Amino acid sequence: MPFEVCWFAMRIIAGSLRRRTLEAPAGLATRPTSDRLRETLFNVLAPRIEGAVFLDLYAGSGAVGIEAISRGAAHVALVERAPAALKVLRANLARLGLTAGFRVESASVGTYLRKGGASASMAFDIVFLDPPYDAAEEYAAVLGLLGGGAASRLAAGAVVIAEHRRKERLAECYGRLTRTRLLEQGDAALSFYALSPQTAN
């Protein structure tokens, strides 16, 4: 039986692109962040989003990264490797007429964090990651990188946010990353992390 891809629309919540719609394919590994959870996320980030350098890992359809652009982020890097998701992501950017202020990185998240891609010189103020909920090892691997060898990719005072299942508890610390806040909404949760100061040997 052939696999049928169904399409559904999401909306941009606030900013210069408010109420514009985005598309995401259902039935793929991509799981878009809900409008409600995205609104909660950006309500928390509101004081720091203007002019921020934003990293959207496992970007999928680009809903979170595009919301950041709409709300005034200076630059957004969107990292995604799944061909179907990349097609939708690029189509969303094109339909919105976005031509600057972002870069799409076609790579695995681990490869991108280790090698940096075209945006290797950037230090990010905000990092958002939303791997497939069932890929528990991805959370530990990526947060471990950001709290360890890839910590140099984070600007001073950076925040790292992981979306995950509410019932799936992430660790309090990953290397230098320490959880500072946990928000729960429905079946989902957002864990906020910050870098602890590096101590001298």
Backbone bond lengths (Angstrom), bond angles and torsions (degrees), N, CA, C in turn:
res aa  C-N    CA-C-N  psi(-1)  N-CA   C-N-CA  omega(-1)  CA-C   N-CA-C  phi
1 M - - - 1.473 - - 1.519 108.86 -
2 P 1.329 119.21 125.44 1.466 120.39 -177.18 1.517 110.74 -65.93
3 F 1.327 114.21 146.35 1.473 120.64 178.47 1.509 109.58 -82.37
4 E 1.310 116.19 124.27 1.466 120.48 -179.67 1.516 109.08 -101.91
5 V 1.321 116.18 128.67 1.459 121.40 177.80 1.520 108.79 -93.54
6 C 1.322 115.94 122.77 1.456 121.01 176.18 1.525 108.03 -99.10
7 W 1.319 115.55 145.72 1.462 119.87 -178.24 1.514 109.15 -113.20
8 F 1.321 116.74 143.44 1.453 120.20 175.15 1.512 108.49 -139.25
9 A 1.310 115.17 157.33 1.461 120.78 -174.19 1.524 111.65 -105.51
10 M 1.329 115.20 146.00 1.457 123.01 171.40 1.516 106.33 -121.55
11 R 1.317 115.97 164.33 1.457 118.24 179.95 1.521 110.35 -117.27
12 I 1.323 116.08 151.79 1.454 121.64 169.95 1.519 106.46 -82.05
13 I 1.312 116.35 130.84 1.458 120.82 -167.06 1.519 113.38 -82.42
14 A 1.330 117.66 -42.06 1.469 119.90 -173.76 1.523 110.27 -149.91
15 G 1.341 114.60 168.91 1.453 120.20 176.20 1.516 113.06 95.54
16 S 1.329 115.35 -161.89 1.463 121.43 -173.76 1.524 113.12 -66.11
17 L 1.332 117.42 -22.78 1.465 121.61 -179.20 1.530 112.07 -107.61
18 R 1.297 116.49 17.98 1.472 121.74 -175.42 1.527 112.02 -50.47
19 R 1.331 113.97 134.90 1.467 124.23 176.59 1.518 114.34 74.65
20 R 1.327 117.84 -4.26 1.469 119.03 172.46 1.524 107.55 -69.47
21 T 1.314 116.75 153.23 1.459 120.17 -175.49 1.521 112.26 -105.50
22 L 1.318 114.52 154.00 1.456 123.47 176.28 1.517 107.85 -124.85
23 E 1.315 115.84 152.58 1.458 119.62 177.31 1.514 110.23 -112.69
24 A 1.326 114.96 148.68 1.463 121.22 174.82 1.517 107.81 -143.80
25 P 1.319 117.99 138.34 1.465 119.76 179.25 1.516 111.06 -79.16
26 A 1.312 117.00 130.87 1.466 121.40 173.40 1.521 109.02 -83.86
27 G 1.303 115.79 156.46 1.455 120.47 176.19 1.509 113.55 88.17
28 L 1.346 117.48 0.64 1.449 121.05 176.28 1.519 108.89 -102.72
29 A 1.319 117.62 176.90 1.462 121.01 178.39 1.522 111.25 -67.45
30 T 1.340 116.19 -19.98 1.454 120.66 178.98 1.527 110.16 -66.08
31 R 1.328 116.94 130.76 1.454 122.04 177.44 1.518 108.23 -125.88
32 P 1.332 118.01 98.06 1.461 119.10 -175.21 1.530 111.94 -63.10
33 T 1.322 115.75 143.86 1.457 120.75 172.36 1.517 108.37 -66.92
34 S 1.321 116.98 130.01 1.460 120.92 -176.29 1.528 110.90 -62.94
35 D 1.337 114.94 155.36 1.468 119.57 177.93 1.523 110.67 -56.21
36 R 1.323 116.20 -42.37 1.467 120.32 -176.40 1.516 111.59 -65.49
37 L 1.336 116.87 -44.04 1.457 119.67 179.83 1.527 110.70 -69.58
38 R 1.341 116.83 -36.02 1.460 120.22 176.91 1.528 110.66 -63.15
39 E 1.320 116.31 -38.97 1.462 120.13 177.71 1.524 110.66 -63.56
40 T 1.331 116.95 -42.97 1.464 121.18 177.29 1.524 110.55 -60.82
41 L 1.333 116.61 -46.08 1.455 121.86 179.70 1.522 111.13 -57.14
42 F 1.323 116.78 -49.55 1.461 119.47 -175.22 1.528 112.97 -77.09
43 N 1.316 118.08 -21.41 1.463 119.56 170.56 1.520 110.11 -62.73
44 V 1.329 116.69 -40.41 1.465 121.19 178.26 1.532 110.37 -69.23
45 L 1.336 116.55 -40.32 1.466 121.18 -175.96 1.523 113.78 -80.85
46 A 1.331 117.44 -8.22 1.468 121.60 -173.01 1.526 114.73 -47.16
47 P 1.340 119.82 -43.92 1.465 118.77 -177.09 1.528 114.34 -68.26
48 R 1.341 117.20 -16.22 1.470 118.39 -174.05 1.519 114.09 -120.32
49 I 1.329 119.19 1.18 1.464 119.42 -173.28 1.524 112.91 -78.88
50 E 1.322 118.30 -34.09 1.470 121.35 -178.54 1.525 109.90 -61.47
51 G 1.329 117.11 120.33 1.454 122.06 178.73 1.512 115.35 78.31
52 A 1.323 117.58 5.28 1.471 121.05 -177.31 1.528 111.84 -76.95
53 V 1.326 115.73 155.49 1.462 122.68 169.71 1.535 105.71 -99.71
54 F 1.328 116.33 117.61 1.462 123.52 -165.57 1.521 109.65 -116.37
55 L 1.324 116.63 134.68 1.465 122.10 178.23 1.522 108.97 -117.50
56 D 1.329 116.26 118.84 1.463 122.98 179.25 1.523 108.21 -107.49
57 L 1.331 116.03 103.63 1.463 122.19 -179.05 1.529 109.78 -92.56
58 Y 1.345 117.13 141.16 1.460 122.69 -171.85 1.534 107.47 57.72
59 A 1.318 116.74 54.59 1.460 122.21 -167.99 1.521 114.10 -65.59
60 G 1.338 118.02 -25.08 1.457 119.79 178.99 1.518 111.60 57.79
61 S 1.323 117.02 -126.20 1.458 121.83 -179.41 1.517 112.70 -74.75
62 G 1.340 117.46 -9.47 1.458 121.68 178.67 1.511 114.87 90.80
63 A 1.336 117.81 9.79 1.470 121.07 -173.65 1.524 112.69 -56.78
64 V 1.329 117.91 -44.05 1.467 120.41 -177.18 1.523 110.64 -72.59
65 G 1.326 117.20 -47.58 1.460 120.41 179.97 1.515 112.52 -62.55
66 I 1.331 117.61 -40.03 1.457 121.06 179.22 1.529 110.34 -68.64
67 E 1.326 117.35 -36.17 1.472 120.08 174.03 1.524 110.19 -59.86
68 A 1.339 116.56 -39.99 1.470 120.74 178.06 1.532 110.87 -63.32
69 I 1.340 116.94 -42.35 1.468 120.77 176.86 1.527 109.57 -60.25
70 S 1.334 116.14 -47.42 1.458 121.35 -178.66 1.524 111.71 -57.67
71 R 1.328 116.44 -33.96 1.473 121.07 -175.98 1.525 113.38 -92.28
72 G 1.321 117.38 8.34 1.451 119.32 170.13 1.508 117.20 102.91
73 A 1.340 118.95 13.96 1.462 120.14 174.45 1.529 109.07 -60.48
74 A 1.326 116.81 141.86 1.468 121.14 -177.83 1.524 111.41 -71.37
75 H 1.324 116.55 -36.57 1.464 121.06 -179.97 1.521 108.33 -155.61
76 V 1.331 116.06 141.98 1.456 122.02 178.09 1.522 108.93 -128.92
77 A 1.331 116.43 127.13 1.462 121.96 171.85 1.517 107.49 -102.32
78 L 1.328 116.65 126.75 1.466 122.47 -178.50 1.521 108.33 -113.03
79 V 1.320 116.63 115.48 1.465 121.63 -175.01 1.524 109.31 -107.25
80 E 1.319 116.05 121.00 1.467 122.08 -179.02 1.520 108.45 -155.48
81 R 1.333 117.21 140.95 1.462 118.53 179.45 1.529 114.11 -117.61
82 A 1.343 119.26 -16.39 1.462 121.27 -177.79 1.530 109.76 -70.76
83 P 1.326 118.27 122.97 1.466 120.62 -176.09 1.527 113.65 -55.70
84 A 1.333 118.11 -42.38 1.468 120.33 -178.47 1.527 110.87 -64.75
85 A 1.341 116.49 -42.08 1.461 120.18 179.16 1.522 110.91 -67.29
86 L 1.332 117.23 -40.09 1.462 120.92 178.14 1.523 111.46 -60.73
87 K 1.324 116.43 -39.38 1.465 120.55 179.20 1.526 110.30 -61.59
88 V 1.333 116.08 -45.17 1.468 120.65 179.76 1.524 110.49 -67.11
89 L 1.322 116.87 -42.92 1.466 121.92 179.66 1.528 110.87 -57.52
90 R 1.317 116.13 -50.62 1.464 119.76 -178.84 1.524 111.47 -65.31
91 A 1.342 117.08 -36.23 1.464 120.49 177.75 1.526 110.73 -65.56
92 N 1.320 117.29 -39.97 1.469 120.55 177.90 1.523 110.99 -62.32
93 L 1.319 116.66 -45.78 1.467 120.59 179.17 1.529 111.05 -61.07
94 A 1.337 116.08 -42.50 1.457 120.33 -178.98 1.521 110.68 -67.09
95 R 1.328 117.76 -43.17 1.459 120.50 -177.73 1.523 111.74 -64.20
96 L 1.341 116.28 -30.76 1.462 120.57 178.16 1.532 112.44 -82.37
97 G 1.333 116.33 -5.64 1.461 119.99 179.52 1.512 113.76 74.68
98 L 1.328 117.34 22.47 1.464 121.04 -179.51 1.528 109.59 -83.83
99 T 1.314 116.10 125.37 1.465 120.64 -178.66 1.523 112.85 -127.07
100 A 1.326 118.23 -8.25 1.465 121.82 -177.17 1.522 109.53 -146.47
101 G 1.334 114.72 164.31 1.458 119.95 177.02 1.512 114.01 87.13
102 F 1.328 116.61 9.48 1.460 119.95 179.87 1.525 109.67 -152.53
103 R 1.306 116.05 164.21 1.452 121.88 171.57 1.524 108.03 -145.24
104 V 1.327 116.50 131.27 1.457 122.03 175.37 1.524 108.00 -92.38
105 E 1.318 115.96 123.93 1.464 121.93 179.76 1.526 108.40 -108.91
106 S 1.331 116.57 110.84 1.455 121.88 -179.98 1.531 108.96 -87.93
107 A 1.327 115.64 89.73 1.464 120.92 -175.75 1.517 109.12 -163.43
108 S 1.322 116.09 162.40 1.462 118.52 171.06 1.527 107.99 -70.97
109 V 1.310 116.29 154.02 1.459 120.78 -178.01 1.529 111.14 -62.36
110 G 1.328 116.21 -42.98 1.462 119.35 179.47 1.513 112.39 -60.94
111 T 1.331 116.67 -45.27 1.465 121.04 177.99 1.520 110.98 -62.01
112 Y 1.321 116.41 -43.94 1.457 120.19 -179.47 1.530 111.27 -61.33
113 L 1.317 117.51 -45.44 1.464 120.02 -177.82 1.524 111.97 -67.49
114 R 1.337 116.39 -31.85 1.470 119.06 -179.81 1.526 111.72 -79.52
115 K 1.345 116.47 -35.98 1.471 119.46 -173.31 1.518 113.71 -109.58
116 G 1.324 116.91 -24.61 1.457 119.93 172.10 1.507 117.08 89.27
117 G 1.304 120.04 -18.31 1.454 120.31 -179.26 1.527 111.26 58.25
118 A 1.322 115.80 -153.06 1.460 120.85 -177.80 1.526 112.38 -73.20
119 S 1.332 116.87 -17.13 1.469 120.37 -178.95 1.530 111.30 -104.46
120 A 1.324 116.33 31.20 1.464 121.14 -175.85 1.514 113.21 -60.95
121 S 1.324 117.77 -28.37 1.460 120.26 -176.03 1.529 112.81 -83.59
122 M 1.320 117.55 -6.14 1.464 120.62 -176.49 1.517 111.96 -81.21
123 A 1.326 115.44 141.65 1.467 121.80 170.72 1.520 105.98 -109.12
124 F 1.314 117.22 127.11 1.455 122.01 -171.73 1.517 112.01 -94.35
125 D 1.340 114.57 136.91 1.460 121.41 176.89 1.521 111.48 -84.02
126 I 1.325 116.12 -32.58 1.465 122.31 -178.22 1.520 108.44 -136.42
127 V 1.325 116.41 131.23 1.462 121.87 175.60 1.526 107.71 -124.15
128 F 1.326 115.75 127.99 1.466 121.05 176.85 1.513 108.46 -119.02
129 L 1.332 117.13 132.44 1.455 120.01 177.05 1.517 110.73 -131.65
130 D 1.313 114.61 136.60 1.458 121.98 -176.02 1.520 109.14 -142.72
131 P 1.350 117.00 68.64 1.465 119.01 178.65 1.521 110.49 -70.56
132 P 1.330 117.34 167.00 1.475 118.86 174.53 1.523 110.06 -52.43
133 Y 1.326 116.13 134.82 1.468 120.13 -176.53 1.531 112.46 -55.47
134 D 1.322 116.96 -33.59 1.462 119.47 -176.63 1.526 113.10 -80.09
135 A 1.326 117.34 -7.37 1.465 120.78 -179.54 1.528 109.94 -93.37
136 A 1.323 115.74 67.10 1.465 120.49 -175.25 1.521 111.69 -58.47
137 E 1.328 116.63 -32.82 1.462 119.75 -178.74 1.525 111.88 -66.81
138 E 1.339 117.10 -24.78 1.464 120.31 179.05 1.524 111.41 -65.74
139 Y 1.316 116.52 -39.43 1.467 119.87 179.08 1.518 110.69 -59.64
140 A 1.329 115.81 -51.58 1.469 120.16 -178.08 1.524 110.84 -62.69
141 A 1.336 116.93 -41.67 1.459 120.29 -177.36 1.530 111.53 -65.80
142 V 1.330 116.71 -47.02 1.462 120.33 -175.17 1.527 111.27 -73.51
143 L 1.320 116.92 -45.42 1.468 119.25 177.85 1.526 110.57 -64.54
144 G 1.333 116.37 -34.09 1.467 119.75 175.85 1.522 111.75 -64.26
145 L 1.337 116.70 -40.68 1.464 120.18 176.65 1.525 111.53 -63.42
146 L 1.339 115.85 -45.49 1.461 120.08 -178.30 1.526 112.40 -67.53
147 G 1.321 116.11 -26.80 1.459 119.93 177.43 1.510 112.97 -92.49
148 G 1.344 116.11 0.34 1.458 120.97 -178.12 1.511 111.96 -129.46
149 G 1.335 115.91 -110.31 1.460 120.80 -173.47 1.509 115.48 -64.09
150 A 1.333 117.75 -25.81 1.470 120.24 -179.56 1.528 112.37 -98.79
151 A 1.324 117.48 11.34 1.464 120.47 -179.90 1.526 111.87 -61.11
152 S 1.327 116.22 -24.51 1.469 120.18 179.00 1.524 111.61 -67.11
153 R 1.327 117.90 -15.18 1.463 121.69 177.44 1.528 111.77 -77.99
154 L 1.343 116.95 -7.60 1.458 121.38 -177.67 1.525 110.86 -100.39
155 A 1.322 116.16 134.87 1.465 121.46 176.65 1.525 109.66 -74.90
156 A 1.307 116.86 163.76 1.461 121.16 175.59 1.519 109.10 -58.70
157 G 1.324 116.08 130.95 1.460 120.88 179.43 1.509 114.72 77.63
158 A 1.330 117.38 13.69 1.463 121.21 -178.06 1.528 111.42 -64.35
159 V 1.339 114.57 154.92 1.457 121.31 174.26 1.517 108.18 -121.43
160 V 1.333 115.96 139.31 1.463 123.25 177.22 1.523 107.10 -117.75
161 I 1.338 116.66 126.76 1.461 120.70 -177.80 1.518 109.25 -121.36
162 A 1.332 116.21 130.00 1.460 122.10 177.14 1.523 109.05 -114.59
163 E 1.327 116.05 126.61 1.468 120.21 171.44 1.520 108.19 -89.73
164 H 1.327 116.63 134.78 1.465 120.18 -177.80 1.523 110.15 -153.96
165 R 1.315 116.01 171.12 1.455 120.00 174.89 1.523 110.07 -63.41
166 R 1.309 116.04 141.27 1.465 119.83 179.79 1.528 111.46 -59.08
167 K 1.341 116.53 -38.67 1.465 119.87 -177.15 1.533 112.51 -78.87
168 E 1.329 116.80 -11.64 1.469 120.69 179.57 1.520 108.81 -95.19
169 R 1.304 116.58 107.21 1.461 121.00 -176.07 1.523 110.50 -86.82
170 L 1.304 116.37 124.57 1.456 120.51 174.26 1.523 109.01 -84.59
171 A 1.331 115.53 162.08 1.465 119.92 -179.65 1.525 110.80 -69.18
172 E 1.315 116.09 157.07 1.463 121.00 177.71 1.532 111.45 -71.63
173 C 1.338 116.18 -31.04 1.470 120.77 -177.60 1.522 110.84 -136.56
174 Y 1.319 115.48 142.99 1.468 123.85 170.73 1.519 105.60 -132.10
175 G 1.322 117.19 99.10 1.456 119.63 -174.87 1.515 109.41 59.38
176 R 1.333 116.51 -123.15 1.464 121.52 -179.75 1.527 113.35 -83.79
177 L 1.328 117.23 -6.29 1.464 119.78 177.91 1.520 110.37 -82.17
178 T 1.313 116.03 127.84 1.462 121.85 178.58 1.516 109.20 -124.50
179 R 1.339 116.46 134.29 1.457 119.11 -179.58 1.527 110.22 -69.71
180 T 1.319 115.37 134.63 1.458 121.78 -179.07 1.525 112.45 -113.39
181 R 1.354 116.36 -17.89 1.463 119.04 -176.01 1.514 109.38 -161.11
182 L 1.330 116.22 146.10 1.465 122.19 175.02 1.519 107.98 -132.42
183 L 1.343 116.49 121.16 1.458 122.04 176.75 1.515 108.62 -114.40
184 E 1.318 116.46 133.33 1.456 121.39 -179.39 1.521 109.54 -119.10
185 Q 1.338 115.47 138.03 1.455 120.86 -179.00 1.521 108.42 -149.44
186 G 1.309 116.10 113.24 1.456 119.57 -176.36 1.520 110.61 60.48
187 D 1.332 115.89 -130.00 1.468 120.60 179.51 1.523 112.79 -87.95
188 A 1.334 117.16 -2.20 1.463 121.15 -175.21 1.523 111.34 -109.73
189 A 1.318 115.07 163.59 1.463 121.63 177.61 1.517 109.37 -145.83
190 L 1.314 115.46 155.75 1.455 122.96 174.89 1.520 108.36 -122.66
191 S 1.335 116.17 120.93 1.464 121.56 175.37 1.522 108.42 -103.71
192 F 1.332 116.19 125.81 1.464 123.16 -179.34 1.529 108.94 -103.15
193 Y 1.328 116.61 132.14 1.461 122.41 -179.25 1.525 110.67 -126.61
194 A 1.311 114.95 151.51 1.469 121.77 173.75 1.515 108.54 -135.76
195 L 1.329 115.74 155.56 1.467 120.55 178.52 1.514 110.84 -78.12
196 S 1.313 116.09 130.92 1.463 119.87 171.76 1.517 108.08 -79.50
197 P 1.345 118.78 153.02 1.467 121.20 -179.44 1.523 111.13 -58.72
198 Q 1.318 115.59 145.82 1.458 120.52 178.40 1.527 108.51 -81.52
199 T 1.314 115.57 127.61 1.463 119.30 -178.26 1.519 110.23 -93.88
200 A 1.305 115.32 145.90 1.475 120.63 178.59 1.517 109.92 -75.07
201 N 1.318 115.37 146.16 1.473 119.76 177.69 1.508 111.25 -73.40
